[in-house]
Amino acid sequence: MTTHTARLSLRQNPAVKEWFARAAEPIVILSEEESRRFLDALDAPFQPNAKLKKALARLTTD
């Protein structure tokens, strides 16, 4: 298994920076079934729901 790293630079206030740091720390272990379902979800085409479509419509008409 090859590990890749990349830098992400954002200007954020300290509270948001701390939130990102804490969110990046957990290690998530998935079963084989959970892994398959997760990867299938990533591969599936995105389907916006009605609320998102409405919000996008407002953005394009304002």
Biopython code that builds the backbone (N, CA, C, O; Angstrom):
import numpy as np
from Bio.PDB.StructureBuilder import StructureBuilder

atoms = [
    (1, "MET", "N", (0.845, -1.182, 0.000)),
    (1, "MET", "CA", (0.000, 0.000, 0.000)),
    (1, "MET", "C", (0.886, 1.240, 0.000)),
    (1, "MET", "O", (1.770, 1.370, 0.846)),
    (2, "THR", "N", (0.658, 2.139, -0.932)),
    (2, "THR", "CA", (1.425, 3.370, -1.027)),
    (2, "THR", "C", (0.674, 4.488, -0.320)),
    (2, "THR", "O", (-0.538, 4.633, -0.479)),
    (3, "THR", "N", (1.396, 5.270, 0.455)),
    (3, "THR", "CA", (0.788, 6.396, 1.157)),
    (3, "THR", "C", (1.166, 7.673, 0.435)),
    (3, "THR", "O", (2.338, 7.912, 0.145)),
    (4, "HIS", "N", (0.173, 8.484, 0.150)),
    (4, "HIS", "CA", (0.400, 9.772, -0.491)),
    (4, "HIS", "C", (-0.006, 10.869, 0.477)),
    (4, "HIS", "O", (-0.952, 10.711, 1.249)),
    (5, "THR", "N", (0.704, 11.964, 0.433)),
    (5, "THR", "CA", (0.328, 13.109, 1.260)),
    (5, "THR", "C", (0.250, 14.342, 0.381)),
    (5, "THR", "O", (0.892, 14.428, -0.666)),
    (6, "ALA", "N", (-0.547, 15.288, 0.828)),
    (6, "ALA", "CA", (-0.678, 16.559, 0.122)),
    (6, "ALA", "C", (-0.981, 17.629, 1.154)),
    (6, "ALA", "O", (-1.618, 17.361, 2.173)),
    (7, "ARG", "N", (-0.526, 18.828, 0.889)),
    (7, "ARG", "CA", (-0.748, 19.944, 1.793)),
    (7, "ARG", "C", (-2.021, 20.675, 1.389)),
    (7, "ARG", "O", (-2.293, 20.873, 0.205)),
    (8, "LEU", "N", (-2.788, 21.067, 2.388)),
    (8, "LEU", "CA", (-3.986, 21.867, 2.188)),
    (8, "LEU", "C", (-3.825, 23.128, 3.028)),
    (8, "LEU", "O", (-3.766, 23.056, 4.256)),
    (9, "SER", "N", (-3.754, 24.269, 2.378)),
    (9, "SER", "CA", (-3.578, 25.527, 3.101)),
    (9, "SER", "C", (-4.860, 26.339, 3.051)),
    (9, "SER", "O", (-5.380, 26.638, 1.975)),
    (10, "LEU", "N", (-5.360, 26.692, 4.218)),
    (10, "LEU", "CA", (-6.566, 27.504, 4.339)),
    (10, "LEU", "C", (-6.342, 28.560, 5.410)),
    (10, "LEU", "O", (-5.656, 28.305, 6.400)),
    (11, "ARG", "N", (-6.898, 29.708, 5.225)),
    (11, "ARG", "CA", (-6.881, 30.727, 6.273)),
    (11, "ARG", "C", (-8.170, 30.587, 7.062)),
    (11, "ARG", "O", (-9.256, 30.873, 6.558)),
    (12, "GLN", "N", (-8.037, 30.145, 8.302)),
    (12, "GLN", "CA", (-9.201, 29.933, 9.154)),
    (12, "GLN", "C", (-8.904, 30.461, 10.546)),
    (12, "GLN", "O", (-7.751, 30.620, 10.946)),
    (13, "ASN", "N", (-9.984, 30.727, 11.272)),
    (13, "ASN", "CA", (-9.777, 31.142, 12.652)),
    (13, "ASN", "C", (-9.334, 29.932, 13.478)),
    (13, "ASN", "O", (-9.517, 28.794, 13.047)),
    (14, "PRO", "N", (-8.761, 30.162, 14.648)),
    (14, "PRO", "CA", (-8.228, 29.049, 15.448)),
    (14, "PRO", "C", (-9.257, 27.970, 15.794)),
    (14, "PRO", "O", (-8.909, 26.791, 15.851)),
    (15, "ALA", "N", (-10.496, 28.346, 16.024)),
    (15, "ALA", "CA", (-11.519, 27.351, 16.371)),
    (15, "ALA", "C", (-11.764, 26.398, 15.200)),
    (15, "ALA", "O", (-11.881, 25.190, 15.406)),
    (16, "VAL", "N", (-11.841, 26.915, 14.003)),
    (16, "VAL", "CA", (-12.060, 26.070, 12.823)),
    (16, "VAL", "C", (-10.830, 25.199, 12.571)),
    (16, "VAL", "O", (-10.950, 24.024, 12.223)),
    (17, "LYS", "N", (-9.650, 25.789, 12.751)),
    (17, "LYS", "CA", (-8.419, 25.013, 12.580)),
    (17, "LYS", "C", (-8.384, 23.844, 13.560)),
    (17, "LYS", "O", (-7.995, 22.739, 13.180)),
    (18, "GLU", "N", (-8.782, 24.065, 14.809)),
    (18, "GLU", "CA", (-8.809, 23.012, 15.818)),
    (18, "GLU", "C", (-9.832, 21.933, 15.448)),
    (18, "GLU", "O", (-9.579, 20.744, 15.638)),
    (19, "TRP", "N", (-10.990, 22.352, 14.920)),
    (19, "TRP", "CA", (-12.017, 21.398, 14.503)),
    (19, "TRP", "C", (-11.476, 20.477, 13.413)),
    (19, "TRP", "O", (-11.671, 19.263, 13.465)),
    (20, "PHE", "N", (-10.789, 21.065, 12.415)),
    (20, "PHE", "CA", (-10.202, 20.253, 11.349)),
    (20, "PHE", "C", (-9.146, 19.303, 11.899)),
    (20, "PHE", "O", (-9.085, 18.143, 11.493)),
    (21, "ALA", "N", (-8.321, 19.782, 12.814)),
    (21, "ALA", "CA", (-7.274, 18.946, 13.392)),
    (21, "ALA", "C", (-7.877, 17.754, 14.139)),
    (21, "ALA", "O", (-7.393, 16.630, 14.011)),
    (22, "ARG", "N", (-8.937, 18.000, 14.922)),
    (22, "ARG", "CA", (-9.570, 16.915, 15.661)),
    (22, "ARG", "C", (-10.266, 15.935, 14.717)),
    (22, "ARG", "O", (-10.256, 14.726, 14.946)),
    (23, "ALA", "N", (-10.867, 16.469, 13.659)),
    (23, "ALA", "CA", (-11.564, 15.599, 12.699)),
    (23, "ALA", "C", (-10.576, 14.710, 11.941)),
    (23, "ALA", "O", (-10.925, 13.601, 11.539)),
    (24, "ALA", "N", (-9.360, 15.187, 11.747)),
    (24, "ALA", "CA", (-8.363, 14.425, 10.995)),
    (24, "ALA", "C", (-7.691, 13.346, 11.842)),
    (24, "ALA", "O", (-7.067, 12.438, 11.292)),
    (25, "GLU", "N", (-7.805, 13.426, 13.158)),
    (25, "GLU", "CA", (-7.131, 12.484, 14.046)),
    (25, "GLU", "C", (-7.758, 11.089, 14.100)),
    (25, "GLU", "O", (-7.023, 10.103, 14.153)),
    (26, "PRO", "N", (-9.104, 10.969, 14.088)),
    (26, "PRO", "CA", (-9.680, 9.629, 14.276)),
    (26, "PRO", "C", (-9.295, 8.663, 13.164)),
    (26, "PRO", "O", (-9.175, 9.034, 11.997)),
    (27, "ILE", "N", (-9.109, 7.446, 13.558)),
    (27, "ILE", "CA", (-8.884, 6.364, 12.601)),
    (27, "ILE", "C", (-10.194, 5.597, 12.499)),
    (27, "ILE", "O", (-10.745, 5.153, 13.506)),
    (28, "VAL", "N", (-10.678, 5.447, 11.296)),
    (28, "VAL", "CA", (-11.944, 4.754, 11.068)),
    (28, "VAL", "C", (-11.630, 3.385, 10.482)),
    (28, "VAL", "O", (-10.944, 3.275, 9.466)),
    (29, "ILE", "N", (-12.130, 2.361, 11.122)),
    (29, "ILE", "CA", (-11.920, 0.992, 10.651)),
    (29, "ILE", "C", (-13.266, 0.449, 10.183)),
    (29, "ILE", "O", (-14.236, 0.399, 10.940)),
    (30, "LEU", "N", (-13.295, 0.051, 8.934)),
    (30, "LEU", "CA", (-14.522, -0.470, 8.342)),
    (30, "LEU", "C", (-14.386, -1.957, 8.079)),
    (30, "LEU", "O", (-13.299, -2.461, 7.798)),
    (31, "SER", "N", (-15.506, -2.643, 8.177)),
    (31, "SER", "CA", (-15.527, -4.050, 7.785)),
    (31, "SER", "C", (-15.431, -4.125, 6.263)),
    (31, "SER", "O", (-15.511, -3.106, 5.578)),
    (32, "GLU", "N", (-15.261, -5.321, 5.748)),
    (32, "GLU", "CA", (-15.201, -5.491, 4.295)),
    (32, "GLU", "C", (-16.497, -5.008, 3.641)),
    (32, "GLU", "O", (-16.466, -4.340, 2.608)),
    (33, "GLU", "N", (-17.630, -5.349, 4.245)),
    (33, "GLU", "CA", (-18.935, -4.916, 3.714)),
    (33, "GLU", "C", (-19.069, -3.399, 3.772)),
    (33, "GLU", "O", (-19.513, -2.779, 2.806)),
    (34, "GLU", "N", (-18.694, -2.805, 4.885)),
    (34, "GLU", "CA", (-18.780, -1.338, 5.011)),
    (34, "GLU", "C", (-17.864, -0.650, 4.015)),
    (34, "GLU", "O", (-18.230, 0.372, 3.435)),
    (35, "SER", "N", (-16.684, -1.200, 3.814)),
    (35, "SER", "CA", (-15.744, -0.642, 2.839)),
    (35, "SER", "C", (-16.335, -0.685, 1.434)),
    (35, "SER", "O", (-16.250, 0.285, 0.681)),
    (36, "ARG", "N", (-16.935, -1.828, 1.094)),
    (36, "ARG", "CA", (-17.539, -1.964, -0.242)),
    (36, "ARG", "C", (-18.662, -0.955, -0.436)),
    (36, "ARG", "O", (-18.749, -0.309, -1.480)),
    (37, "ARG", "N", (-19.534, -0.819, 0.585)),
    (37, "ARG", "CA", (-20.648, 0.125, 0.487)),
    (37, "ARG", "C", (-20.149, 1.555, 0.380)),
    (37, "ARG", "O", (-20.705, 2.351, -0.378)),
    (38, "PHE", "N", (-19.100, 1.893, 1.134)),
    (38, "PHE", "CA", (-18.532, 3.236, 1.082)),
    (38, "PHE", "C", (-17.965, 3.525, -0.312)),
    (38, "PHE", "O", (-18.239, 4.580, -0.884)),
    (39, "LEU", "N", (-17.187, 2.605, -0.853)),
    (39, "LEU", "CA", (-16.613, 2.805, -2.181)),
    (39, "LEU", "C", (-17.689, 2.849, -3.256)),
    (39, "LEU", "O", (-17.583, 3.626, -4.205)),
    (40, "ASP", "N", (-18.716, 2.032, -3.121)),
    (40, "ASP", "CA", (-19.838, 2.085, -4.070)),
    (40, "ASP", "C", (-20.514, 3.449, -4.034)),
    (40, "ASP", "O", (-20.883, 3.990, -5.076)),
    (41, "ALA", "N", (-20.676, 4.002, -2.840)),
    (41, "ALA", "CA", (-21.298, 5.325, -2.706)),
    (41, "ALA", "C", (-20.437, 6.402, -3.360)),
    (41, "ALA", "O", (-20.960, 7.325, -3.984)),
    (42, "LEU", "N", (-19.119, 6.284, -3.218)),
    (42, "LEU", "CA", (-18.221, 7.255, -3.852)),
    (42, "LEU", "C", (-18.279, 7.160, -5.372)),
    (42, "LEU", "O", (-18.173, 8.168, -6.071)),
    (43, "ASP", "N", (-18.449, 5.944, -5.874)),
    (43, "ASP", "CA", (-18.493, 5.733, -7.322)),
    (43, "ASP", "C", (-19.829, 6.110, -7.948)),
    (43, "ASP", "O", (-19.904, 6.338, -9.156)),
    (44, "ALA", "N", (-20.886, 6.178, -7.141)),
    (44, "ALA", "CA", (-22.226, 6.455, -7.668)),
    (44, "ALA", "C", (-22.329, 7.914, -8.114)),
    (44, "ALA", "O", (-21.778, 8.798, -7.459)),
    (45, "PRO", "N", (-23.022, 8.172, -9.213)),
    (45, "PRO", "CA", (-23.213, 9.557, -9.648)),
    (45, "PRO", "C", (-24.030, 10.331, -8.614)),
    (45, "PRO", "O", (-24.960, 9.795, -8.012)),
    (46, "PHE", "N", (-23.672, 11.587, -8.421)),
    (46, "PHE", "CA", (-24.364, 12.434, -7.450)),
    (46, "PHE", "C", (-25.761, 12.772, -7.948)),
    (46, "PHE", "O", (-25.937, 13.142, -9.109)),
    (47, "GLN", "N", (-26.743, 12.648, -7.085)),
    (47, "GLN", "CA", (-28.126, 12.983, -7.403)),
    (47, "GLN", "C", (-28.624, 14.034, -6.409)),
    (47, "GLN", "O", (-28.926, 13.695, -5.264)),
    (48, "PRO", "N", (-28.717, 15.302, -6.821)),
    (48, "PRO", "CA", (-29.186, 16.332, -5.888)),
    (48, "PRO", "C", (-30.652, 16.103, -5.505)),
    (48, "PRO", "O", (-31.466, 15.686, -6.329)),
    (49, "ASN", "N", (-30.967, 16.386, -4.232)),
    (49, "ASN", "CA", (-32.350, 16.245, -3.786)),
    (49, "ASN", "C", (-33.127, 17.528, -4.093)),
    (49, "ASN", "O", (-32.555, 18.489, -4.607)),
    (50, "ALA", "N", (-34.404, 17.550, -3.786)),
    (50, "ALA", "CA", (-35.274, 18.674, -4.131)),
    (50, "ALA", "C", (-34.822, 19.975, -3.466)),
    (50, "ALA", "O", (-34.848, 21.031, -4.098)),
    (51, "LYS", "N", (-34.406, 19.909, -2.194)),
    (51, "LYS", "CA", (-33.966, 21.121, -1.493)),
    (51, "LYS", "C", (-32.730, 21.720, -2.147)),
    (51, "LYS", "O", (-32.632, 22.939, -2.292)),
    (52, "LEU", "N", (-31.786, 20.872, -2.543)),
    (52, "LEU", "CA", (-30.580, 21.374, -3.194)),
    (52, "LEU", "C", (-30.913, 21.970, -4.555)),
    (52, "LEU", "O", (-30.371, 23.014, -4.918)),
    (53, "LYS", "N", (-31.789, 21.329, -5.309)),
    (53, "LYS", "CA", (-32.192, 21.872, -6.598)),
    (53, "LYS", "C", (-32.829, 23.243, -6.450)),
    (53, "LYS", "O", (-32.572, 24.146, -7.246)),
    (54, "LYS", "N", (-33.673, 23.398, -5.413)),
    (54, "LYS", "CA", (-34.326, 24.674, -5.158)),
    (54, "LYS", "C", (-33.298, 25.749, -4.800)),
    (54, "LYS", "O", (-33.381, 26.877, -5.287)),
    (55, "ALA", "N", (-32.334, 25.399, -3.954)),
    (55, "ALA", "CA", (-31.288, 26.347, -3.570)),
    (55, "ALA", "C", (-30.435, 26.750, -4.763)),
    (55, "ALA", "O", (-30.083, 27.921, -4.906)),
    (56, "LEU", "N", (-30.102, 25.801, -5.610)),
    (56, "LEU", "CA", (-29.322, 26.116, -6.800)),
    (56, "LEU", "C", (-30.105, 26.998, -7.759)),
    (56, "LEU", "O", (-29.538, 27.886, -8.395)),
    (57, "ALA", "N", (-31.397, 26.758, -7.864)),
    (57, "ALA", "CA", (-32.241, 27.579, -8.731)),
    (57, "ALA", "C", (-32.260, 29.028, -8.239)),
    (57, "ALA", "O", (-32.218, 29.962, -9.039)),
    (58, "ARG", "N", (-32.323, 29.206, -6.917)),
    (58, "ARG", "CA", (-32.289, 30.574, -6.358)),
    (58, "ARG", "C", (-30.991, 31.273, -6.676)),
    (58, "ARG", "O", (-30.989, 32.474, -6.948)),
    (59, "LEU", "N", (-29.885, 30.551, -6.647)),
    (59, "LEU", "CA", (-28.593, 31.155, -6.950)),
    (59, "LEU", "C", (-28.499, 31.625, -8.389)),
    (59, "LEU", "O", (-27.897, 32.661, -8.673)),
    (60, "THR", "N", (-29.090, 30.870, -9.290)),
    (60, "THR", "CA", (-28.983, 31.236, -10.706)),
    (60, "THR", "C", (-29.992, 32.291, -11.128)),
    (60, "THR", "O", (-29.834, 32.893, -12.190)),
    (61, "THR", "N", (-31.031, 32.534, -10.323)),
    (61, "THR", "CA", (-32.028, 33.531, -10.694)),
    (61, "THR", "C", (-31.840, 34.855, -9.981)),
    (61, "THR", "O", (-32.436, 35.854, -10.385)),
    (62, "ASP", "N", (-31.029, 34.896, -8.930)),
    (62, "ASP", "CA", (-30.813, 36.155, -8.188)),
    (62, "ASP", "C", (-29.801, 37.027, -8.862)),
    (62, "ASP", "O", (-29.502, 38.116, -8.374)),
]
sb = StructureBuilder()
sb.init_structure("model")
sb.init_model(0)
sb.init_chain("A")
sb.init_seg("    ")
for serial, (resi, resn, name, xyz) in enumerate(atoms, 1):
    if name == "N":
        sb.init_residue(resn, " ", resi, " ")
    sb.init_atom(name, np.array(xyz, "f"), 0.0, 1.0, " ", f" {name:<3s}", serial, name[0])
structure = sb.get_structure()
